[in-house]
Amino acid sequence: MRVSDTQFSQMMLQSLQMNNAGLGTVLQQMATSDRLTKLSDDPMASIKLLNLEREGAAISQYQTNIANVKTTLSSQEVYLDSVNESMKSMRDLVLWGANGTLTDEDRAGMITELESLRDSVASSFNAQDEEGHYLFSGTQTDTAAISTATGDYVVEGNSDKRVVTVAKGVTMESNMTAKDIMDVGGTNVLNQIDSLIEEFKNPTADFRNQVETTISTIDATSGNVLGAMTEIGGRLNNLDLMDSTHGENKLFVDKVNSDISALDYGEASVRLSNYMAALQATQASYVKINDLNLFDRI
């Protein structure tokens, strides 16, 4: 069968295009160290890589969530520790103030310190994060946890928890609330301290009862604070364990990803040489045959 000049040219061009494409693929693979430049290179491996990419992205998101929860809980722990120390000092002052041998000067100093500790507790529960969200207001993060708008100390916000996903099918509460900690039998320690301060300023027949009620309220609130701190500590430990597990899983995913997609440079070098040789041979053949002329044979 006779091959026409047009057919021959088309065959040479197809060969050149195929080898050029192959050469381009090899060069891209060697430049990126990735043997899969497109889905069709290895459909099954590409699907595996897509699944691994999704898993890796999920793990990264879990790690980000864990970091955010740890930051919030750690901040709350710091403020609750401050509240706990304030409660201890309040209790000592109340017991000291109940001593009938205090001088007026001693009592005045004690009242000033109680007021300072009361304000410190209120300030701790009204703490905000770097974005201006109130830490102890439940899900109403735009509302201060402690309000004095009515003259008394009122616990605002709610007791709802902010739930965050930290692993597949695993969630964790990321906050403690002032309502859970401060509400003790329908009252709160700040108002009770105010009532006792008034008794210290102007004692009445109810003085002893006010002292006992205040001590009881301080103890109950301190118990809630310590319970919240213990709960935070347990959550932080669990988060550390999950974060470590995610880190190990991420390393495994990255290794499998690398094993599937990594380029074998030895094999790629052989293909590079083959494509270059084929291109050179095709080009030489095309030039040589294209230059043939009937008059060369006369």
C-alpha positions in Angstrom: 0.0 0.0 0.0 1.4 3.3 -1.0 1.7 6.0 1.7 1.0 9.5 0.3 3.1 12.5 1.3 0.1 13.9 3.2 -0.4 10.7 5.2 3.3 10.5 5.9 3.3 14.1 7.2 0.3 13.4 9.4 2.0 10.3 10.8 5.2 12.3 11.6 3.2 15.1 13.2 1.2 12.6 15.4 4.5 11.0 16.5 6.0 14.4 17.3 2.9 15.5 19.2 2.7 12.2 21.2 6.4 12.3 22.1 6.3 16.0 23.0 3.3 15.4 25.2 5.1 12.5 26.9 8.2 14.6 27.3 6.1 17.5 28.8 4.5 15.2 31.3 7.8 13.8 32.5 9.3 17.2 32.8 6.3 18.4 34.9 6.5 15.3 37.0 10.2 15.8 37.7 9.6 19.5 38.4 6.8 18.8 41.0 8.1 15.4 42.3 4.5 14.2 41.7 3.8 11.4 39.3 0.1 12.3 39.0 -0.3 15.4 37.0 -3.9 14.8 36.1 -6.7 12.3 37.0 -6.2 10.2 33.9 -2.6 9.4 34.8 -3.8 6.9 37.4 -7.6 7.1 38.1 -7.6 4.6 41.1 -4.6 6.3 42.7 -6.1 9.8 42.1 -9.4 8.7 43.8 -7.3 7.5 46.8 -5.5 10.8 46.9 -8.7 12.7 46.9 -10.0 10.6 49.8 -6.7 11.2 51.7 -6.9 14.9 51.0 -10.4 15.0 52.5 -9.3 13.1 55.5 -6.2 15.3 55.9 -8.4 18.4 55.7 -10.8 17.0 58.3 -7.9 16.2 60.7 -6.5 19.8 60.2 -9.9 21.2 61.0 -10.2 19.1 64.2 -6.7 20.3 65.2 -7.8 23.9 64.7 -11.0 23.3 66.7 -9.0 21.7 69.5 -6.6 24.6 69.6 -9.5 27.1 69.8 -11.2 25.1 72.6 -8.0 24.8 74.5 -7.4 28.6 74.3 -10.9 29.3 75.6 -10.8 26.8 78.4 -7.3 27.8 79.4 -8.5 31.5 79.6 -11.5 30.5 81.7 -9.2 28.5 84.0 -7.0 31.5 84.6 -10.0 33.7 85.5 -11.6 31.0 87.7 -8.3 30.6 89.6 -8.4 34.3 90.3 -12.0 34.0 91.5 -11.0 31.1 93.7 -8.2 33.1 95.3 -10.6 36.0 95.8 -13.1 33.7 97.5 -10.5 32.4 99.9 -9.5 36.0 100.9 -13.2 36.9 101.2 -13.8 34.0 103.6 -10.9 35.0 105.8 -12.0 38.6 105.9 -15.6 37.7 106.8 -14.4 35.5 109.6 -12.0 38.3 110.8 -14.8 40.8 110.5 -17.1 38.8 112.7 -14.7 39.4 115.5 -16.3 41.9 117.9 -12.9 43.3 119.0 -12.1 45.0 115.7 -11.4 48.7 115.7 -13.3 51.1 113.5 -10.1 51.5 111.4 -9.7 47.8 111.0 -13.4 47.4 110.0 -13.1 50.2 107.4 -10.0 48.6 105.9 -11.7 45.2 105.8 -14.7 46.7 104.1 -12.5 48.3 101.5 -10.8 45.0 100.8 -14.1 43.1 100.5 -15.3 45.7 98.0 -12.1 45.3 96.0 -12.4 41.5 96.0 -16.1 41.7 95.0 -15.2 43.9 92.1 -12.4 41.5 91.1 -14.8 38.6 91.0 -17.3 40.5 88.9 -14.5 41.6 86.5 -13.2 38.0 86.2 -16.7 36.7 85.2 -17.0 39.6 82.7 -13.7 38.7 81.0 -13.7 38.8 77.2 -11.6 37.0 74.6 -9.5 38.8 71.9 -12.5 39.2 69.7 -14.6 40.8 72.4 -16.8 37.8 73.2 -17.7 37.3 76.9 -16.2 34.0 78.2 -18.8 33.2 80.9 -22.1 34.2 79.2 -22.9 30.9 77.6 -24.0 31.3 74.0 -24.9 34.9 74.5 -21.3 36.0 74.0 -22.3 39.6 73.3 -23.7 40.0 76.8 -21.7 40.7 80.0 -22.1 37.8 82.4 -22.5 40.1 85.4 -24.6 43.2 85.3 -25.3 46.0 87.9 -27.9 47.9 85.8 -30.5 47.3 88.5 -28.3 48.2 91.4 -27.8 44.5 92.4 -25.4 42.1 90.8 -27.4 40.1 88.2 -26.0 37.0 86.4 -26.8 37.5 82.7 -26.3 35.4 79.6 -27.4 31.7 79.8 -26.1 28.4 80.9 -26.0 26.9 77.3 -22.7 25.4 76.2 -20.8 26.0 73.0 -20.3 22.6 71.5 -17.3 22.0 69.1 -16.5 19.0 67.0 -13.0 17.8 68.0 -12.9 14.4 66.2 -15.2 12.3 64.0 -18.4 11.9 65.9 -16.9 13.5 69.0 -17.9 16.9 70.4 -16.8 18.9 73.5 -18.2 21.7 75.4 -15.9 24.7 75.1 -17.1 26.9 78.0 -18.2 27.2 81.6 -20.9 29.7 82.5 -21.4 32.2 85.2 -25.0 31.0 85.7 -23.8 27.5 86.6 -21.1 28.8 88.9 -22.6 31.9 90.6 -26.2 30.9 91.1 -26.4 29.4 94.6 -29.9 28.8 95.9 -31.3 31.7 93.9 -28.7 34.2 95.0 -25.1 35.0 94.3 -22.1 35.7 96.4 -21.6 39.3 95.2 -25.0 40.4 96.5 -24.4 38.5 99.7 -21.1 40.3 100.2 -22.8 43.6 99.7 -25.4 42.7 102.3 -22.7 41.8 104.8 -20.7 45.0 104.1 -23.9 46.9 105.0 -24.0 44.9 108.3 -20.4 45.7 108.9 -21.1 49.4 108.4 -24.3 49.4 110.4 -24.7 46.2 112.5 -28.2 45.0 113.3 -29.6 42.1 115.2 -29.3 40.0 112.0 -25.5 40.4 111.9 -24.6 36.9 113.0 -27.0 35.3 110.6 -25.6 37.5 107.7 -22.1 36.3 108.5 -23.1 32.6 108.5 -25.1 33.0 105.3 -22.2 34.8 103.6 -19.7 32.0 104.7 -22.1 29.4 103.4 -22.6 31.2 100.1 -18.8 31.7 99.7 -18.2 28.0 100.4 -20.9 26.9 97.9 -19.6 29.3 95.2 -16.0 28.2 95.8 -17.1 24.6 95.4 -18.7 25.4 92.1 -15.5 27.2 91.0 -13.3 24.3 92.0 -15.6 21.9 90.3 -15.5 24.0 87.1 -11.7 24.1 87.2 -11.5 20.4 87.7 -13.8 19.8 84.7 -11.7 22.2 82.6 -8.5 20.3 83.6 -10.1 17.0 82.5 -11.2 18.5 79.2 -7.8 19.9 78.5 -6.2 16.5 79.2 -8.6 14.8 76.8 -8.0 17.5 74.2 -4.2 16.9 74.5 -4.7 13.2 73.9 -7.0 13.8 70.9 -4.6 16.3 69.4 -1.7 13.8 69.8 -3.8 11.2 68.0 -4.7 13.6 65.2 -1.0 14.4 64.8 -0.1 10.7 64.4 -3.0 10.2 62.0 -1.9 13.2 60.0 1.6 11.8 59.7 0.2 8.5 58.5 -2.1 10.2 55.9 0.8 12.3 54.6 3.0 9.2 54.3 0.4 7.2 52.4 -0.2 10.3 50.2 3.5 10.5 49.5 3.8 6.8 48.8 1.0 7.0 46.2 1.9 10.3 44.5 5.7 10.4 44.8 7.7 10.2 41.6 10.2 7.5 41.0 13.0 9.6 39.6 14.9 6.6 38.2 11.9 5.4 36.1 11.1 9.0 35.1 14.7 9.5 33.9 14.4 6.4 31.7 11.1 7.7 30.2 12.7 11.1 29.7 15.6 9.6 27.7 13.2 7.4 25.7 11.0 10.4 24.7 14.0 12.5 23.8 15.4 9.7 21.7 12.1 9.1 20.0 11.7 12.8 19.2 15.2 13.1 17.8 14.6 9.9 15.6 11.3 11.2 14.4 12.6 14.6 13.5 15.6 13.1 11.7 13.4 10.7 9.8 11.0 13.4 8.8 13.7 15.7 7.6 15.5 13.0 5.7 12.4 11.6 4.0 10.9 15.0 3.3 14.0 16.0 1.4 13.8 13.1 -1.0 13.0 14.1 -4.6 12.4 12.1 -7.7 15.1 14.0 -9.5 17.6 12.8 -6.9 17.2 9.3 -8.5 17.6 10.5 -12.1 
